[in-house]
Amino acid sequence: MSRRNLPLYALSLFEAAARHQSFTRAADELCLTQGAVSKQMAQLEAHLGYPLFHRYARSLKLSVQGECLLGYVQQALGLLDKGVAEAAAASAPLRLKAPSCIARWLLQQLRAFADEVPEISVQLSGVHAHDIDFAREHYDLAIAYRPLASAGDRGVVLFAERLTPVLAPSLLAQVGRKLDSPAALAAYPLLHPSADRRDWRQWLQANGERPPALMTGTVFDTLDQAINAALQGFGITLGDVTLLAEELKNGQAIAPFASCLDSGYGYVLLLPEQAPAAAALRLQQWFRQRVAPVA
């Protein structure tokens, strides 16, 4: 029998009637009349050429052919349900969680992805948190800030964190002190991306400067807050050269020192280990092909 000639509606009614062993209970489940279900079963039997039920005065029993067919029909309907659900999920926006500090970089990437794969939309949630627990948080993908050594085989390292002092040209002109050495930073208000001030401490130590002498200044909760303040001329902060690539290129920000601090951390794209969405795998593969391997 051709696949095109299979009466799928009648087969779905057969599954309900066989499961309940009753036309009446199947009709109640499907919001039909008992007569409608009975008529559909008679037509299905005529179409197939063999009986599916033995009908008795007050009971219904599957025939040998009906018992054989039932398992296949249930398996097929289950597969159809799964396919319909997956197709619906593919049309829903991908839920992506990411630290808000990388929004300036990430939005450009997502715009390029949308141009190349317009059928997949992405719903971005920018948050303060830098990690993800897929068991408790309902996201299809997440970008986490973590040590590169712990990225694992499943994670896609988007870029490694490389920090260098950055400031607005207006502040350089206002202060008037040339930034020709780390010691010259003492003339500038420092902006700290984290309360523990570890970024400045590490950069200063790597460049031969004693941190305690230069550890005053405003403290922010996040890197993006410190960067935004620096771009407005309120001080000099440590910024990631990848996140600030556009601002450094167009002159909105200045990086006066060639030295960058490789923190050993980076931003890693992660997917749930259990049953990731097909669209999420597509976005992961797109990023994998787009980003350069991190040594």
C-alpha positions as CSV (number, residue, x, y, z in Angstrom):
1,M,0.0,0.0,0.0
2,S,1.4,3.4,-0.9
3,R,2.3,5.7,1.9
4,R,0.2,8.4,0.4
5,N,-2.9,6.2,0.7
6,L,-2.5,5.5,4.4
7,P,-5.5,6.9,6.3
8,L,-3.6,8.7,9.1
9,Y,-6.7,10.1,10.8
10,A,-8.4,6.7,10.9
11,L,-5.2,5.1,12.2
12,S,-5.1,7.7,15.1
13,L,-8.7,6.8,16.0
14,F,-7.7,3.1,15.8
15,E,-4.9,3.7,18.3
16,A,-7.3,5.3,20.8
17,A,-10.0,2.6,20.4
18,A,-7.4,-0.2,20.7
19,R,-5.9,1.4,23.8
20,H,-9.2,1.8,25.5
21,Q,-10.7,-1.4,24.1
22,S,-13.8,0.7,23.6
23,F,-15.2,2.9,20.8
24,T,-17.2,4.9,23.4
25,R,-14.1,5.7,25.6
26,A,-12.1,6.6,22.5
27,A,-14.9,8.9,21.4
28,D,-14.9,10.6,24.7
29,E,-11.1,11.2,24.6
30,L,-11.3,12.6,21.1
31,C,-14.5,14.6,21.5
32,L,-16.4,12.6,18.9
33,T,-19.5,10.4,18.9
34,Q,-19.3,6.7,19.4
35,G,-21.0,6.3,16.0
36,A,-18.3,8.4,14.3
37,V,-15.5,6.3,15.7
38,S,-17.3,3.0,14.9
39,K,-17.9,4.2,11.3
40,Q,-14.2,5.2,10.9
41,M,-13.1,1.8,12.1
42,A,-15.4,0.0,9.7
43,Q,-14.0,2.1,6.8
44,L,-10.4,1.5,7.9
45,E,-11.0,-2.3,8.0
46,A,-12.5,-2.1,4.5
47,H,-9.5,-0.1,3.3
48,L,-7.0,-2.5,4.8
49,G,-8.8,-5.6,3.9
50,Y,-8.8,-7.3,7.3
51,P,-10.6,-7.0,10.6
52,L,-9.0,-5.0,13.4
53,F,-11.5,-5.8,16.1
54,H,-13.8,-8.5,17.3
55,R,-17.1,-6.8,18.3
56,Y,-19.2,-8.3,21.0
57,A,-22.5,-7.1,22.6
58,R,-20.7,-5.3,25.5
59,S,-17.0,-5.5,24.7
60,L,-14.4,-5.0,22.0
61,K,-11.3,-7.1,21.4
62,L,-8.4,-6.7,19.0
63,S,-8.1,-9.2,16.2
64,V,-4.7,-10.8,15.5
65,Q,-4.2,-8.3,12.8
66,G,-5.2,-5.4,15.1
67,E,-2.7,-6.6,17.8
68,C,0.0,-6.7,15.2
69,L,-0.8,-3.3,13.8
70,L,-1.2,-1.4,17.1
71,G,2.5,-1.3,18.1
72,Y,3.5,0.1,14.7
73,V,0.8,2.7,14.8
74,Q,1.7,3.8,18.3
75,Q,5.4,4.0,17.3
76,A,4.6,6.0,14.2
77,L,2.3,8.4,16.0
78,G,4.9,8.9,18.7
79,L,7.5,9.7,16.0
80,L,5.1,12.2,14.4
81,D,4.6,13.9,17.7
82,K,8.3,14.2,18.2
83,G,8.8,15.6,14.7
84,V,6.1,18.1,15.2
85,A,7.6,19.2,18.5
86,E,11.1,19.5,17.1
87,A,9.8,21.5,14.1
88,A,8.0,23.9,16.5
89,A,11.2,24.2,18.6
90,A,13.2,25.0,15.4
91,S,10.9,27.9,14.7
92,A,11.1,29.3,18.2
93,P,13.9,31.8,19.0
94,L,17.1,30.3,20.5
95,R,17.5,31.4,24.1
96,L,21.1,32.6,24.6
97,K,22.5,33.7,27.9
98,A,25.6,35.8,27.9
99,P,27.5,38.2,30.2
100,S,26.3,41.8,29.5
101,C,29.9,42.9,29.2
102,I,30.4,41.2,25.8
103,A,27.2,42.6,24.3
104,R,29.2,45.1,22.1
105,W,31.1,42.2,20.5
106,L,28.3,39.6,20.5
107,L,25.6,41.7,18.8
108,Q,27.9,42.1,15.8
109,Q,28.3,38.3,15.6
110,L,24.6,37.7,15.9
111,R,23.9,40.2,13.2
112,A,26.3,38.3,10.9
113,F,24.7,35.0,11.8
114,A,21.2,36.4,11.1
115,D,22.4,37.5,7.6
116,E,23.7,34.0,6.9
117,V,21.0,31.9,8.6
118,P,17.9,34.1,8.6
119,E,15.6,31.2,9.5
120,I,17.1,31.0,13.0
121,S,16.4,33.8,15.4
122,V,18.2,34.4,18.7
123,Q,16.8,35.8,21.9
124,L,19.7,37.2,23.9
125,S,19.6,37.6,27.7
126,G,22.5,39.8,28.9
127,V,23.1,39.1,32.6
128,H,25.6,39.9,35.3
129,A,26.3,36.2,36.0
130,H,29.3,34.8,34.1
131,D,28.4,31.1,34.2
132,I,25.5,28.8,33.5
133,D,23.6,25.9,35.1
134,F,21.6,24.2,32.4
135,A,19.9,22.0,35.0
136,R,18.2,25.0,36.6
137,E,18.3,27.7,33.8
138,H,16.2,27.3,30.7
139,Y,18.6,28.3,27.9
140,D,19.5,26.7,24.6
141,L,23.0,28.1,24.8
142,A,25.2,30.2,27.1
143,I,28.4,32.1,26.9
144,A,30.4,31.6,30.1
145,Y,33.5,33.5,31.4
146,R,35.8,30.8,32.7
147,P,39.5,29.6,32.8
148,L,40.4,28.5,29.3
149,A,41.9,25.3,30.7
150,S,38.4,24.3,31.8
151,A,36.7,25.0,28.5
152,G,36.6,21.2,27.7
153,D,36.0,19.6,24.3
154,R,32.3,20.6,24.1
155,G,32.9,24.3,24.6
156,V,33.8,26.7,21.8
157,V,36.3,29.3,23.0
158,L,35.1,32.5,21.4
159,F,38.1,34.6,22.4
160,A,40.7,34.8,25.2
161,E,40.7,37.7,27.5
162,R,43.5,40.2,26.8
163,L,43.5,43.3,29.0
164,T,45.3,46.6,28.5
165,P,44.7,50.2,29.8
166,V,42.2,52.2,27.7
167,L,40.9,55.7,27.9
168,A,39.1,58.3,25.9
169,P,41.2,60.8,23.9
170,S,39.4,63.7,25.7
171,L,40.8,62.5,29.1
172,L,44.3,62.3,27.7
173,A,44.0,65.9,26.4
174,Q,42.5,67.1,29.7
175,V,45.2,65.6,32.0
176,G,48.0,66.5,29.6
177,R,50.4,63.9,31.0
178,K,51.9,61.6,28.4
179,L,51.4,57.9,29.1
180,D,54.9,56.8,28.3
181,S,55.3,54.4,31.3
182,P,53.1,52.6,33.8
183,A,54.2,55.1,36.4
184,A,52.5,57.9,34.5
185,L,49.1,56.3,35.4
186,A,49.4,57.9,38.8
187,A,48.2,61.2,37.1
188,Y,45.0,59.6,35.9
189,P,41.8,58.5,37.7
190,L,41.7,54.7,37.6
191,L,38.5,52.7,37.0
192,H,38.3,49.2,38.4
193,P,36.1,46.6,36.6
194,S,35.9,44.5,39.8
195,A,35.7,45.1,43.5
196,D,38.9,43.1,44.2
197,R,40.9,45.3,41.8
198,R,42.8,42.2,40.6
199,D,42.9,43.2,37.0
200,W,44.9,46.4,37.6
201,R,47.0,44.6,40.2
202,Q,48.0,41.9,37.8
203,W,48.7,44.2,34.9
204,L,50.8,46.5,37.0
205,Q,52.8,43.7,38.4
206,A,53.4,42.3,34.9
207,N,54.7,45.7,33.9
208,G,57.1,46.2,36.8
209,E,55.0,48.7,38.8
210,R,54.1,48.4,42.5
211,P,50.3,48.0,42.7
212,P,49.6,49.7,46.0
213,A,50.7,53.1,44.7
214,L,48.1,53.0,41.9
215,M,45.1,51.3,43.5
216,T,42.8,54.2,44.2
217,G,39.9,55.1,42.0
218,T,36.3,54.2,41.3
219,V,35.1,50.5,41.6
220,F,32.5,49.1,39.3
221,D,30.5,45.8,39.4
222,T,31.2,44.8,35.8
223,L,33.7,45.3,33.0
224,D,31.2,47.0,30.7
225,Q,30.4,49.6,33.3
226,A,34.0,50.5,33.7
227,I,34.5,50.5,29.9
228,N,31.5,52.8,29.4
229,A,32.8,55.2,32.1
230,A,36.2,55.2,30.4
231,L,34.7,56.0,27.0
232,Q,32.9,59.0,28.5
233,G,36.2,60.3,29.8
234,F,35.8,59.6,33.5
235,G,39.1,57.6,33.9
236,I,41.3,54.9,32.5
237,T,40.3,51.3,32.8
238,L,41.6,47.9,31.8
239,G,39.6,46.8,28.8
240,D,39.6,43.7,26.7
241,V,41.1,44.4,23.3
242,T,38.6,42.1,21.5
243,L,35.6,43.8,23.1
244,L,37.0,47.2,22.3
245,A,38.3,46.5,18.8
246,E,35.8,48.8,17.1
247,E,36.3,51.7,19.5
248,L,40.1,51.4,19.3
249,K,39.9,51.3,15.5
250,N,37.7,54.4,15.1
251,G,39.6,56.4,17.7
252,Q,36.9,56.5,20.3
253,A,39.3,54.8,22.7
254,I,43.1,54.8,23.0
255,A,45.4,52.0,24.2
256,P,48.6,53.7,25.1
257,F,50.6,50.6,26.1
258,A,51.6,47.7,23.8
259,S,51.5,45.3,26.8
260,C,48.4,43.1,27.2
261,L,47.7,40.9,30.2
262,D,46.6,37.4,29.2
263,S,44.5,36.6,32.2
264,G,44.1,32.9,31.3
265,Y,40.3,33.4,31.1
266,G,38.1,33.6,28.1
267,Y,34.5,33.5,26.8
268,V,33.2,30.0,26.0
269,L,30.1,29.0,24.1
270,L,28.3,26.1,25.9
271,L,25.4,23.8,25.1
272,P,23.4,21.5,27.4
273,E,24.9,18.0,27.4
274,Q,21.4,16.5,27.1
275,A,19.5,16.8,23.8
276,P,20.7,20.2,22.6
277,A,18.3,21.8,20.1
278,A,19.2,21.4,16.4
279,A,19.2,25.2,15.9
280,A,21.6,25.5,18.8
281,L,24.0,23.0,17.2
282,R,23.8,25.1,14.1
283,L,24.8,28.3,15.9
284,Q,27.6,26.4,17.7
285,Q,29.0,25.2,14.4
286,W,28.7,28.7,12.9
287,F,30.8,30.1,15.8
288,R,33.3,27.2,15.6
289,Q,34.0,28.0,12.0
290,R,34.1,31.7,12.6
291,V,36.5,32.0,15.5
292,A,40.2,31.4,15.4
293,P,41.6,28.6,17.6
294,V,42.9,29.9,20.9
295,A,46.4,28.7,21.7
